[in-house]
Amino acid sequence: MPALLAISDLHVAYRENREILEGIRPSDDGDWLIVAGDVGEIFGDVVSALRLLAGRFAKVIWSPGNHELWTPRQDPEQSRGVARYDRLVEACRELGVSTPEDEFPVWEGPGGPVVVAPLFLLYDYSFRLPGQNSKAESLAYAYETGVVCTDEILLHPDPYAGREHWCRARVEATGKRLAAIGPELPTVLVNHWPMVREPTRILRYPEFAQWCGTELTADWHVRFRAVVSVYGHLHIPRTTTYDGVRFEEVSLGYPREWSRRDTPPGKPRRILG
């Protein structure tokens, strides 16, 4: 019986993770695979990994993470910001991989019909600690403690003035698309960053939460009839429920993280089916 599966944070720069990638295969010819971001940092590595998966699964659906949007010096592809995202979308389309810029596919298998909506929303520094009233205060505390996301160096928002401005533009445009989905259809919402703040409250370094989402999507799982919200980014794979909606964190993560878990690494999470 076909299933809708999901995984994220493959981080294929690590040899151990590339070996796990090689072992990801469908159990049924009709399986779909959601890849919820952070495949890798180097453009060619991301494309190669998605090509491998697209050749195995009936459909692959990709939502970008922050690592795909980095522009490392060693990457032959030096596009930045929106231009880099557009290049990734173009490459995915050549592979037949669905992106946030394409028509949302409808899963007709077990648990369907349901619209599978890959989203790209970024973050706007609104997941701040109590008493921090601005991005400036939040960032200053992060730099003081030494907990600063590499995005501040490698994720360029061009042509936007800042990542928060890019985020707000994405939220506005995406909200309109989701509102246009027929009211009779439920959704599976896929975003690399969690769409509610609650999952970040268990972070070892709570100041990192400011790079983990936006308060602007706090009610989207209810407003847009989600049966499941799929995310990654935190490298804390688990299942939680908010407002009666199931949230699935589906990350593989770094070898130093998954090697300490009891469960075998690299098995995609069953979302529906």
Backbone as a ProteinNet text record, in pm:
[ID]
protein_1_A
[PRIMARY]
MPALLAISDLHVAYRENREILEGIRPSDDGDWLIVAGDVGEIFGDVVSALRLLAGRFAKVIWSPGNHELWTPRQDPEQSRGVARYDRLVEACRELGVSTPEDEFPVWEGPGGPVVVAPLFLLYDYSFRLPGQNSKAESLAYAYETGVVCTDEILLHPDPYAGREHWCRARVEATGKRLAAIGPELPTVLVNHWPMVREPTRILRYPEFAQWCGTELTADWHVRFRAVVSVYGHLHIPRTTTYDGVRFEEVSLGYPREWSRRDTPPGKPRRILG
[TERTIARY]
84.9	0	88.9	65.6	151.7	136.6	243	243.8	305.6	266.2	328.3	430.8	558.1	669.4	740.6	820.9	892.4	1025.4	1123.1	1252.7	1308.2	1400.8	1464.5	1605.7	1678	1810.4	1902.7	1912.1	1999.1	2147	2180.2	2317.1	2419.8	2410.6	2489.7	2639	2681.2	2825	2897.4	2823.7	2882	2878.9	2991.7	3000.3	2897.1	2883.9	2789.1	2645.9	2613.1	2478.7	2459.4	2565.1	2554.1	2527.2	2587.5	2561.9	2416.6	2363	2222	2131.9	2165	2088.1	2079.4	2190.7	2192.4	2094.4	2063.2	1974.5	1827.8	1793.5	1653.4	1578.9	1486	1410.4	1263.5	1175.7	1032.7	1003.2	896.2	847.5	742.8	684	579.3	609.4	577.4	603.8	529.8	424	344.8	383.2	489.2	528.4	570.9	526.5	574.6	671	769.2	864.6	870	844.4	864.3	1007.2	1079.2	1213.8	1205.7	1203.4	1173.4	1298.4	1387	1497.5	1624.9	1729.9	1865.8	1920.9	1904.4	1968.8	2119.8	2166.7	2309.7	2335.5	2462.9	2502.5	2550.2	2612.8	2667.3	2558.1	2538.6	2429.4	2428.8	2542.3	2550.4	2516	2552.2	2519.3	2368.4	2303.3	2158.1	2089.7	2132	2071.2	2095.7	2216	2247.5	2162.4	2145.9	2065.4	1919.8	1864.8	1725.3	1706.1	1806.5	1798.5	1790.9	1872	1870.9	1733.2	1677.5	1548.5	1435	1443.1	1338.4	1336	1449.4	1454.8	1398.6	1372.7	1325.1	1178.5	1132.3	996.9	903.1	774.7	675	668.2	686.7	693.6	780.3	861.6	939.8	895.1	874.4	827.3	931	984.8	1095.9	1055.5	1093.2	1080.4	1218.7	1268.1	1406.7	1429.1	1551	1595.3	1695.4	1748.9	1846.1	1977.9	2018.8	2148.7	2153	2043	2041.6	2059.5	2020	2023.7	2156.3	2245	2378.1	2453.7	2549.7	2640.3	2783.8	2830.8	2967.3	3069.8	3185.8	3290.4	3330.8	3328.5	3377.5	3274.3	3154.4	3050.3	3067.1	3079.6	3087.3	2964.8	2849.6	2727.7	2725.6	2752.7	2767.9	2647.8	2533.7	2413.1	2372.9	2303.8	2267.7	2119	2066	1930.4	1825.7	1737.4	1627.3	1680	1791.1	1847.3	1889.7	1944.5	1984.6	1861.2	1761.8	1638.3	1577.5	1575.3	1520.6	1599.6	1731	1813.4	1779.6	1756.6	1719.6	1584	1489.5	1357.3	1369.9	1449.5	1470.5	1528.5	1628	1689.7	1588.9	1507.1	1405.8	1305.3	1264.6	1167.3	1224.1	1353	1416.7	1416.5	1414.1	1413.4	1272.5	1171.7	1034.7	999.5	1079	1055.7	965.5	859.1	767.5	830.4	807	864.6	753.9	786.8	685.9	633.3	698.6	654.7	563.1	539.8	456.8	316.2	228.1	93.7	104.6	33.4	40.6	-17.2	58.6	5.4	-98.3	-185.5	-289.8	-259.4	-239.4	-218.3	-353.1	-366	-491.8	-484.7	-370.6	-353.6	-424.8	-391.1	-453.9	-444.5	-556.6	-561.9	-597.2	-605.5	-637.1	-784.4	-824.6	-737.1	-697.2	-572.1	-520.2	-416.7	-419.6	-323.6	-191.8	-83.7	49.6	114.3	132.7	177.4	318.6	420.9	555.8	565.7	617.8	622.7	766.2	789.2	918.6	889.6	911	867.7	979.8	1094.2	1205.8	1167.4	1225.9	1204.3	1221.8	1169.5	1175.4	1223	1292.2	1349.1	1240.7	1118.2	1010.4	1003.2	1077.7	1083.1	1189.7	1161.6	1260	1237.1	1340.9	1330.7	1249.4	1189	1112.6	1197.9	1137.8	1207	1283.8	1297.6	1366	1260.6	1262.9	1156	1189.5	1307.6	1346.2	1446.4	1460.2	1561.7	1700.2	1724.3	1856	1892	1797.1	1821.6	1847.4	1767.4	1778.9	1913.3	1953.2	2081	2198.1	2187.9	2296.1	2319.1	2210.1	2223.7	2285.9	2245.5	2301.9	2452.5	2495.1	2639	2713.7	2649	2710.9	2732.5	2636.6	2646.3	2723.2	2746.3	2818.5	2733.2	2601.1	2509.4	2450.4	2519.2	2479.8	2470.1	2357.8	2337.3	2427.9	2483.9	2569.9	2495.7	2363.5	2285.3	2329.3	2371.8	2410.2	2529.5	2601.7	2718.2	2689.2	2618.9	2610.9	2474.4	2368.1	2235.1	2204.1	2222.1	2203.4	2058.5	1996.7	1856.7	1835.2	1939.5	1928.9	1807.3	1730.7	1747.3	1677.7	1630.4	1562.3	1662.7	1615	1702	1747.1	1668	1702.5	1623.2	1665.8	1594.9	1452	1429.4	1293.7	1202.3	1256.4	1175.7	1141	1237.2	1212.2	1105.2	1116.8	1019.4	878.7	863.3	729.2	668.7	752.7	702.9	656.9	734.8	698.2	569.4	555	434.5	311.4	321.8	207.2	165.6	262.4	230.2	179.4	241.4	202.8	65.3	34.3	-97.5	-209.1	-186.9	-287.7	-305.8	-196.5	-206.7	-281.5	-251.2	-318.1	-466.4	-499.7	-639.9	-721.5	-653.7	-723.6	-753.4	-701	-729.3	-876.2	-940.2	-1081.8	-1108.3	-1212	-1238.5	-1270.4	-1300.5	-1330.6	-1204.7	-1087.8	-963.8	-879.8	-841.9	-744.6	-605.6	-507.6	-371.1	-268.2	-154.5	-31.2	60.8	94.1	178.4	323.8	410.8	551.7	636.7	711.7	799.6	924.3	1039.7	1161.7	1160.4	1116.1	1112	976.4	970.6	840.6	748	619.9	524.5	461.3	491.9	453.5	578.2	575.8	695.9	718.6	614.7	624.5	740	766.3	876.7	1013.5	1032	1163.1	1186.8	1086.5	1100.9	1188.9	1222	1310.7	1454.4	1483.2	1619.3	1716.8	1834	1937.6	1979.3	1981.5	2017.8	1897.1	1812.8	1686.5	1704.5	1821.1	1843	1849.2	1868.8	1873	1733.9	1629.2	1492.8	1462.7	1531.9	1501.4	1527.3	1605.6	1631.5	1543	1433.7	1356.2	1211.9	1171.9	1035.1	981.9	851.1	785.2	651.4	618.9	489.4	373.9	404.9	301.3	227	283.8	218.2	159.7	146.5	108	-27.2	-118	-250.9	-274.2	-170.1	-191.5	-236.1	-188.5	-228.2	-378.7	-439.2	-584.5	-654.8	-605.4	-671.6	-675.7	-569.2	-561.2	-583.2	-655.4	-708.6	-601.4	-490.2	-382	-420	-391.5	-401.5	-265	-158.6	-21.9	58.3	146.5	244.5	382.5	455.3	586.4	695.4	797.6	907.9	1036.3	1147.2	1276.8	1352	1475.9	1557.1	1610.1	1527.8	1569.1	1655.5	1655.1	1729.5	1683.6	1554.2	1493.1	1371.3	1391	1277.6	1179.2	1053.4	949.4	812.8	709.9	571.1	506.1	442.7	370.1	234.2	147.8	14.4	-16.6	-62.4	-103.4	-239.6	-334.8	-470.1	-530.5	-494.9	-548.8	-483.7	-376.9	-307.5	-172.9	-142.2	-16.4	97.7	205.4	327.5	437.5	505.7	611	744.2	840.4	977.3	1051.3	1100.6	1143.3	1292.3	1372.7	1513.5	1598.4	1696.8	1805.2	1907.1	1962.3	2058.4	2202	2292.2	2434.7	2467.8	2573.3	2609.7	2626.4	2681.8	2701	2567.4	2459.6	2327.1	2256	2245.8	2167.1	2236.2	2369.2	2440.8	2407.9	2351.6	2315.9	2171.4	2095.2	1955	1940.1	1831.9	1804.3	1749.3	1680.6	1617.7	1718.1	1706.7	1797.1	1782.1	1891.8	1882.8	1836.1	1774.4	1747.5	1619.1	1534.8	1407.3	1304.4	1250.9	1152.5	1031.1	977.2	859.4	733.4	645.3	517.4	423.1	377.8	288.1	142.1	117	-15.1	4	-94.4	-86.7	-46.7
-119.5	0	125.1	219.4	337.9	427.3	502.3	590.3	724.3	826.8	958.9	964.8	974.6	968.7	1103.6	1125	1252.1	1235.9	1314.4	1321.6	1461.4	1504.9	1635.3	1629.9	1739	1757.2	1639.1	1606.8	1496.9	1533.6	1659.9	1709.9	1616	1608.5	1510.9	1545.4	1656.6	1684.8	1580.5	1513.3	1410.4	1275.5	1207.4	1077.6	980.1	977.4	885	913	1041.1	1075.5	1039.8	1051.7	1009.5	859.6	784.1	639.7	611.2	688.8	672.1	709.8	819.2	860.5	747.3	678.2	568.9	459.4	447.9	340.9	378.7	502.2	545.2	499.3	410.3	353.9	338.9	340.8	321.2	175.8	157	21.9	-20	80.1	56.6	145.7	98.1	175.8	309.6	320.3	442.9	540.1	511	599.3	737.4	840.4	976.7	1009.4	1095.4	1137	1289.5	1340.8	1482.5	1499	1596.5	1630.8	1774	1788.8	1917.9	2000	2010.7	2105.1	2053.9	2134.2	2106.3	1975.2	1958.9	1846.7	1863.1	1985.9	2014	2161	2196.8	2336	2365.4	2268.8	2286.6	2257.9	2349.1	2338.7	2203.3	2160.9	2033.9	1915.1	1919.6	1810.4	1800.3	1914.8	1915.7	1854.5	1896.9	1846.4	1696.8	1650.8	1508.3	1423.2	1469.9	1394.9	1388.2	1500.5	1501.3	1419	1418.2	1334.5	1186.7	1145.5	1006.7	968.7	1054.4	1023.6	1029.3	1125.7	1137.2	1015.1	948.3	827.7	705.2	716.5	601.4	612.4	732.8	751.5	800.5	766.9	807.9	959.6	1029	1175.6	1219.8	1321.9	1386.5	1531.3	1576.5	1712.2	1779	1891.2	1957.2	2094.6	2120	2252.9	2293.8	2412.6	2447.3	2475.3	2445.4	2483.7	2597	2635.3	2744.6	2702.8	2576	2534.8	2538.9	2503.6	2513.6	2657.9	2751.8	2892.6	2959.8	2888.6	2943.6	2958.7	3050.9	3065.3	3048.7	2924.4	2900.8	2940.2	2982.6	3024.2	2912.8	2788.7	2676.3	2624.9	2681.9	2635.3	2703.2	2627.4	2688.9	2775	2741.5	2820	2932.6	3054.2	3166.3	3260.2	3216.2	3299.2	3314.7	3424	3458.3	3488.8	3466.1	3508.8	3452.1	3540.1	3498.1	3430.1	3479.7	3419.8	3276	3247.6	3109.6	3020.7	3071.6	2994.8	2964.4	3063.8	3042.7	2937.3	2934.3	2832.9	2693.9	2683	2554.8	2507.7	2600.2	2566	2517.8	2587.9	2548.9	2408	2378.1	2245.4	2138.5	2167.2	2071.2	2042.3	2144.5	2124.4	2035.6	2050	1964.3	1818.1	1796.1	1660.1	1606.7	1691.9	1651.4	1656.4	1732.2	1745.6	1867	1849.5	1959.1	2055.7	2185.1	2290.6	2382.4	2475.4	2572.2	2664.1	2666.2	2752.6	2681.8	2553.2	2475.9	2455.8	2407.9	2373.4	2266.2	2285	2188.7	2054.3	1945.7	1814.5	1764.6	1677.9	1618.8	1471	1430.7	1289.7	1219.7	1119.6	1045	907.9	876.8	746.8	738.4	636.6	619.8	747.5	788.6	912.7	1033.2	1017	1127.8	1130.1	1224	1322.9	1433.8	1477.7	1584.8	1661.9	1793.2	1877.9	1878	1843.4	1847.9	1979.4	2069.4	2204.9	2230.2	2219.5	2257.1	2409.4	2459.2	2603.5	2650.1	2775.9	2838.9	2971.7	2975.4	3090.4	3161.7	3097.4	3158.6	3191.5	3297.8	3337.4	3488.2	3545.9	3691.6	3739.1	3651.6	3684.8	3713.7	3667.1	3693.3	3589	3477.4	3379.6	3424.9	3535.7	3595.5	3552.4	3569.6	3539.7	3646.7	3614	3713.9	3836.6	3952.8	4077	4135.6	4057.5	4109.1	4163.7	4292	4358.2	4389.1	4350.2	4380.3	4277.9	4273.9	4189.6	4229.2	4358.4	4406.7	4352.4	4354.9	4303.3	4153	4082.8	3938.1	3896.8	3962.7	3931	3967.6	4079.6	4121.6	4017	3961.7	3859.2	3732.3	3696.1	3577.4	3592.3	3706.2	3728.3	3730.7	3781.1	3783.4	3642.5	3553.5	3415.9	3325.4	3372.3	3291.5	3192.2	3204.3	3114.9	3191.5	3184.5	3260.9	3166.8	3171.6	3085.9	3130.2	3033.2	3061.3	3136.9	3134.9	3213.3	3359.1	3410.1	3550.9	3581.6	3478.8	3496.5	3451	3338.5	3272.4	3278.1	3312	3317.8	3464.1	3499.4	3637.7	3659.7	3772.7	3796.4	3871.6	3895.2	3977	3937.6	4033	4177.9	4242.5	4161.6	4217.8	4279.9	4372.1	4440.7	4347.9	4246.5	4152.4	4025.1	3920.1	3792.9	3806.6	3894.8	3913.4	3974.8	4060.6	4119.6	4013.6	3929.3	3818.5	3726.4	3695.6	3610.7	3668	3794.7	3854.5	3854.4	3873.5	3866.7	3724.9	3625.4	3486	3449.4	3494.7	3465	3524.2	3648.3	3712.9	3639.4	3609.5	3542.7	3400.6	3329	3190.3	3181.2	3274.6	3275.3	3287.4	3367.5	3383.4	3253.3	3184.1	3056.9	2952.5	2944.7	2845.7	2878.3	3005.7	3045.6	3009.4	2992.3	2960.5	2811.3	2727	2583.8	2560.6	2472.1	2444.3	2406.2	2460.6	2436.8	2291.7	2211.5	2070.8	1986.2	2043.8	1966.2	1999.2	1896.9	1918	1931.4	1964.7	1986.8	1914.5	1888.5	1857.4	1975.7	2050.2	2168.7	2130	2161.8	2123.9	2250.5	2271.1	2387.4	2345.6	2387.7	2347	2392	2514.9	2568.8	2538.2	2508.4	2481.7	2601.5	2574.3	2681.8	2734.9	2673.7	2726.7	2730.1	2811.7	2828.8	2713.5	2644.6	2546.1	2447.1	2391.4	2293.8	2349	2480	2538	2551.1	2527.5	2552.4	2448.6	2339.6	2239.9	2254.1	2358.5	2378.3	2395.6	2336.6	2351.7	2497.8	2568.1	2709.8	2788.4	2836.3	2899.2	3023.2	3087	3205.2	3169.8	3040	2996.9	3000.2	3007.6	3001	3113.4	3226.3	3339.2	3305.5	3202.8	3158.4	3039.3	3018.5	2894.2	2912.5	3030.9	3045.9	3185.5	3197.6	3327.9	3313.4	3408.9	3410.1	3430.6	3475.4	3503.2	3378.1	3259.3	3135.2	3056.3	3119.3	3047.6	2977	3027.3	2965.1	2897.5	2884.5	2831.7	2686.2	2607.8	2466.9	2451.2	2548.2	2546.4	2614.7	2731.6	2810.9	2739.7	2663.2	2598.2	2447.5	2403.2	2266.6	2158.9	2179.3	2080.6	1954.4	1839.7	1713.7	1678.6	1727.3	1709.8	1833.6	1878.2	1981.2	1916.8	1919.1	1853.5	1960.3	1937.5	2032.3	1959.5	2033.2	1980.5	2086	2112.9	2223.7	2206.4	2158.9	2153	2031.2	1932.2	1808	1738.5	1750.2	1682	1607.1	1493.2	1423.7	1373.7	1407.1	1365.3	1398.3	1346.9	1374.9	1449.7	1562.9	1639.8	1678.2	1729.5	1771.6	1909.1	1998.3	2132.1	2160.8	2199.9	2230.2	2111.9	1990.3	1870.8	1833	1903.2	1876	1810.6	1705.2	1634.1	1709.4	1729.8	1791.6	1685.6	1673.2	1573	1641.2	1628.2	1673.9	1553.7	1564.4	1445.9	1447	1521.1	1538.3	1414.1	1395.3	1301.1	1366.5	1480.3	1552.7	1509.9	1553.7	1524.7	1388	1322.8	1191	1191.4	1297.5	1301.8	1302.3	1340.3	1341.8	1208.4	1162.9	1041.2	916.2	921.3	804	776.5	875.1	856.6	810.1	803.8	765	613.6	566.4	423.1	372.5	460.2	418.1	423.2	333.2	334.8	465.9	524.7	654.4	639.4	746.3	754	691	644	587.8	701	729.4	837.7	813.4	921.2	912.7	895.9	808.6	788.4	901.2	977.8	1090.6	1049.9	983.8	928.6	794.4	706.9	576.5	465.4
0	0	0	-90.5	-97.7	24.3	53.1	169.3	131.4	204.7	197	308.7	271.5	366.3	371.5	474.5	486.2	558.8	516.6	582.4	558.3	641.7	622.3	678.4	658.3	717.2	686.9	559.3	516.7	527.2	513.4	531.6	467	333.5	260.9	252	310.1	316.9	401.9	490	576	505.2	501.1	435.3	491.5	623.7	686.7	639.7	620.5	574.5	428.1	347.8	208.3	199.5	288.4	290.4	326.4	419	456.1	339.1	271.8	153.5	52.6	29.7	-67.8	-31.2	97.3	141.6	149.3	119.1	126.8	2.3	21.4	-91	-51.9	-150	-120.7	-86	-10.1	16	-84.7	-150.8	-250.5	-371	-489.5	-610.8	-611	-531.4	-528.4	-418.8	-342.8	-232.5	-281.6	-209.6	-229	-115.1	-143.1	-40.9	-31.1	87.6	119.2	168.6	113.8	160.9	212.6	344.3	406.8	437.5	339.6	350.2	411.7	393.8	441.4	385.1	254.4	186.1	193	173.3	178.1	153	144.2	125.6	-16.6	-81	-214.7	-317	-409	-506.1	-576.5	-625.9	-697.9	-610.8	-483.1	-391.3	-371	-358.6	-340.9	-462.2	-579.9	-703.4	-718.3	-689.1	-702	-608.4	-484.3	-387.5	-430.2	-475.1	-518.2	-644.6	-732.6	-853.1	-814.5	-718.2	-672.8	-619.4	-534.5	-472.4	-574.8	-667.1	-768.9	-860.1	-874.2	-955.5	-885.7	-755.9	-678.8	-637.8	-606.9	-554.4	-664.1	-648.4	-747	-757.9	-647.3	-646.7	-530.7	-556.2	-451.4	-441.3	-319.6	-291.1	-202.1	-246.4	-175.3	-124.8	-0.8	59.4	106.7	72	104	251.4	295	428.9	419.5	532.2	530.6	465.5	480.6	427.3	274.7	207.9	61.7	14.2	99	61	95.7	163	188.9	56.1	56.7	-57.7	-8.1	8.6	55.9	-51.2	-6.2	-99.9	-195.7	-146	-227.4	-327.3	-326.8	-418.3	-554.5	-663.1	-795.8	-827.5	-769.3	-788.4	-684.4	-727.5	-634.7	-632.2	-682.7	-673.1	-526.9	-498.1	-360.5	-349.9	-228.6	-198.9	-292.4	-339.8	-426.3	-552.5	-606.4	-727.8	-703	-587.1	-555.3	-539.4	-470.1	-455.8	-592.9	-680.6	-814.1	-891.1	-874.3	-940.4	-887.6	-758.2	-699.6	-752.1	-761.2	-815	-959.2	-1038.5	-1177.2	-1186.2	-1101.4	-1102.9	-1062.2	-962.7	-918.6	-1030	-1098.9	-1206.6	-1316.5	-1343.9	-1443.6	-1400.2	-1266.8	-1212.4	-1192	-1209.8	-1181.5	-1034.6	-955.4	-811.9	-786.7	-708.7	-678.1	-579.8	-599.9	-516.5	-465.4	-376.6	-331.2	-440.5	-556.2	-665.3	-763.9	-742.9	-834.8	-779.1	-864.4	-817.7	-710	-600.3	-491.1	-535.4	-519.6	-558.7	-458.9	-506.4	-421.3	-403.1	-278.8	-244.6	-246.9	-334.2	-349.6	-284.8	-221.2	-157.9	-24.9	56.5	187.3	270.7	326.3	403	320.1	185.9	97.3	59.4	-26.7	-90.4	7.1	-7	76.1	-5	5.4	-64.6	12.4	-55.7	4.9	-38.1	57	25.8	77.2	-11.1	30.1	37.7	148.5	172.9	191.7	166.5	192.9	261.3	393.8	472.8	548.8	567.8	640.7	785.3	840.9	980.9	989.1	1096.9	1109.3	1247	1320.6	1451.7	1557.2	1532.4	1628.3	1739.2	1728	1836.3	1936.5	2003.8	2093.6	2238	2319.6	2461.3	2532.3	2646.9	2721.9	2753.7	2736.1	2766.4	2649.6	2542.2	2423.4	2327.9	2306.9	2233.3	2088.5	2044.9	1907.8	1856	1724.8	1661.9	1711.9	1725.3	1768.4	1906.1	1998	2133.2	2128.5	2049.7	2042.3	1982.4	1874.3	1812	1903.5	1972.3	2061.6	2169.6	2224.7	2327.9	2269.5	2147	2083	2062.1	2015.5	1994.6	2127.6	2231.2	2364	2417.1	2392	2441	2346	2223.3	2125	2050.7	2061.4	1991.5	1873.6	1760.5	1642.9	1522.9	1452.9	1336.5	1220.9	1149.8	1035.2	925.5	928.8	833.3	831	946.5	954.4	863.9	823.5	736.3	594.2	579.5	448.9	381.3	453.2	392	360.2	235.1	192.1	149.6	188.6	154.7	23.4	-53.6	-175.7	-261	-310.5	-301.8	-182.8	-87.5	29.5	126.1	206.1	302.1	413.7	445.2	551.1	536.7	608.8	601.3	651.2	750.6	801.3	695.4	607.8	501.8	395.9	365.3	272.9	331.2	459.7	528.4	517.2	545.5	544.1	405.2	303.4	166	133.5	176.9	152.5	225.3	348.1	426.3	359	314.1	250.5	123.3	36.8	-89.1	-66.2	27.6	52.8	116.7	207	269.5	167.1	64.7	-40.4	-117.8	-145.4	-217.8	-136.4	-8.4	76.1	91.6	98.1	112.8	-11	-125.3	-249.4	-265.3	-176	-182.2	-148.8	-221.8	-197.3	-52.7	8.9	150.9	184.6	82.2	107.6	123	92.8	95.7	218.6	296.3	404	344.5	428.8	380.2	466.4	405.1	476.3	449.6	552.3	537.8	563.8	467.9	476	476.4	581.8	590.1	667.1	622.4	692.7	837.7	861.6	997.1	1059.4	1189.6	1252.3	1238.6	1216.6	1191.4	1318.3	1430.3	1561	1648.3	1752.6	1833.6	1931.2	1970.6	2078.9	2064	1945.2	1935.5	1973.9	1965.5	1997.5	2147.1	2227.5	2371.3	2440.3	2369.7	2429.2	2379.2	2302.9	2254.1	2370.4	2357.7	2461	2473.4	2360	2359.7	2308.6	2397.6	2355.8	2269.9	2276.7	2193.5	2044.7	2013.5	1873.1	1808.9	1890.6	1837.6	1739.2	1750.9	1661.9	1515.2	1487.5	1350	1311.6	1384	1368.5	1323.3	1283.7	1235.6	1255.6	1245.1	1257.8	1328.1	1411.5	1479.5	1380.4	1259.7	1160.7	1115.9	1138.7	1096	1213	1327.9	1449.9	1439.3	1356.4	1345.8	1211.3	1128.1	993	992.9	1089.2	1090.9	1113	1180.4	1201.1	1084.4	1047.3	943.8	809.2	779.7	649.5	656.5	760.7	770.1	760.3	827.9	823	900.5	841.4	914.7	973.2	906.9	956.8	916	1005	973	981.9	870.7	861.8	866	947.8	954.9	992.5	992.4	1032.8	1111.4	1071.2	1120.7	1262.2	1355	1495.6	1526.3	1440	1462.6	1590.6	1618.9	1733.6	1680.6	1613.1	1552.3	1656.8	1637.7	1732.2	1674.9	1740.8	1705.2	1820.7	1790	1890.3	1832.1	1917.1	1873.2	1928.9	1841.9	1883.2	1819.7	1901.9	1855.8	1779.7	1823.2	1760.9	1629.6	1590.4	1464.6	1494.4	1420.4	1438.8	1371.7	1446.3	1395	1394.6	1280.9	1265.9	1234.1	1325.2	1299.1	1243.8	1118.3	1043.5	1008.6	1084	1046.4	1072.1	983.3	1007.7	1100.6	1058.2	1141.3	1115.7	1202	1187.2	1248	1200.9	1255.4	1407.4	1463.2	1608.4	1682.3	1612.1	1673.3	1654.1	1527.2	1505.8	1558.3	1575.7	1627.2	1773.7	1842	1984.1	2003.7	1896.3	1907.7	1904.5	1963.9	1967.3	1834.4	1760.9	1635.7	1520.7	1423.4	1307.5	1231.1	1187.3	1117.9	973	923.1	780.9	733	823.3	780.4	770.9	652.1	640.3	729.4	781	868.5	784.7	827.1	757.8	798.1	700.6	726.9	705.1	592.7	562.7	494.8	513.1	446.9	540.3
[MASK]
+++++++++++++++++++++++++++++++++++++++++++++++++++++++++++++++++++++++++++++++++++++++++++++++++++++++++++++++++++++++++++++++++++++++++++++++++++++++++++++++++++++++++++++++++++++++++++++++++++++++++++++++++++++++++++++++++++++++++++++++++++++++++++++++++++++++++++++++++

